[in-house]
Structures are given as structure tokens and as C-alpha cells.
Amino acid sequence: MVIPVIGITSARQHAARIDRLFCMKRTMTAVLLALSLSTAACTTAVVARPPRPGMVLVEGVWVVPPRIGAVWIPAHYERVGFHRVWIAGRWRY
């Protein structure tokens, strides 16, 4: 007479399933770690050439003076009486 041993088979299947899950968790952890390290190694370099000689930075844009000898006076506050007045940038010839 053969007595089926259900408890041992189920225990083995359960242990095998737990081993597969543990292996999958370990693999996913390794993959996520590798991906995070690879993105940390990415770099971006922005290379911008300097402006030509004679160009002036006017309100965030490099421009050529309207004539030789012109000087850009940047915007600033100026005191007029008891108040401060905003003076826009301009070219001085």
C-alpha cells in the first residue's frame, strides 16, 4: 500500500517558489542598482564659444555696438529727490 505524502511535496514546492521569488528580488535589485549607477554616470557638457571681440552683453543678449566707441551703460536705479528711479540701459556715444 502506497501512502501519498502530500505535505512533503507541498513543502518542496513552497520552498522552490520562495527560492524563485528570492532570486527574482535579488535580480531586480541588481538591475535597479545597475540602472541607477549608469544614469549617475551620464554627464552633459554645454560648450558655448565666447563672443567676438567688441560685443557687449545687453539685457542677456550679446550685441554689436551701433558705432565705434559706443559704450553700454547698464540699467540702474538713480536717486531723484527722495525717490529712486529706474533708468533703463542705453548706449553712450
SULSUL-V589183 format. One record per helix or strand. SS is the DSSP state (@ for helix, = for strand). FROM is the first residue (numbers start at 1). LEN is the number of residues. If there is no record, write none. Layout:
ss:from:len
SS:FROM:LEN
SS:FROM:LEN
//
This chain:
ss:from:len
@:6:35
=:55:4
=:61:4
=:71:3
=:76:5
=:83:5
=:90:3
//
